[in-house]
Amino acid sequence: MTTKRDAQLQLLTERPAWKALPEHHRKMRNLHLRQLFAGGPLRGERLGVKAAGFYLNYPKNRVTDETIALLVQLAGECSLRERTDAMFSGATTNVTERRAALRVSLRGPENEHKLLALNM
């Protein structure tokens, strides 16, 4: 019986989305961006992302809706959201040193990272 912990420890390369990515790459690698832009005028709106003062210019890369779907699937298979939340909450995520990943505390408000460090 596979436990949740076993599933989390599953190798990245063993996950279904990861295994689907090489085939997707084979389909995409020889496509020219002109072909992708010819697929519809809304490519820039659909695949461009603005966040935190940045613009991620995915439309000018060999990225399709399928690419995004596979990457989102892989993130889900790896419990990325849960792991990110755990890391930012100060949970023990550095399994080698058996402590929280302190670098994320530097990204919060000034007093927040001091409190997190004191709780270690």
C-alpha positions, 0 to 999 in steps of 0.5 A, a space after each residue: 500500500 502506498 502512503 501519502 508520504 511515499 507518493 511525495 517521495 516518488 521520483 519526479 521522473 516517475 510522475 505521469 506528467 513528467 513522462 508525458 513531457 518528452 513526447 510533448 517536446 518532440 511534437 513542439 521542438 520543430 514548430 516555428 513561433 509563426 505557426 503558434 501565433 497563426 493558431 489564433 490572435 489571442 495567444 498573447 492574452 492567453 499565455 502572457 502572465 503579469 504578476 508582482 510587477 513581472 510579465 512572463 512572456 510565454 507567448 514568444 516561446 514554444 509553449 501551448 495550452 498543452 504545455 501549461 496543462 502538463 506543467 500544472 499537472 506536474 505541480 499538482 502531482 508534486 504537491 507544489 502548493 502544499 510544499 510551498 505553503 509548508 515552506 512559508 509557514 516555517 514547517 520543517 522542509 529541509 529534511 537534510 538539516 531537519 529544520 525550516 528552509 530559512 531563506 523564505 523568511 527573508 522574503 517576508 516583512 522585516 519583523 516576520 523573519 526575525 520571529 521565524 528565526 527565533 522559533 527554530 
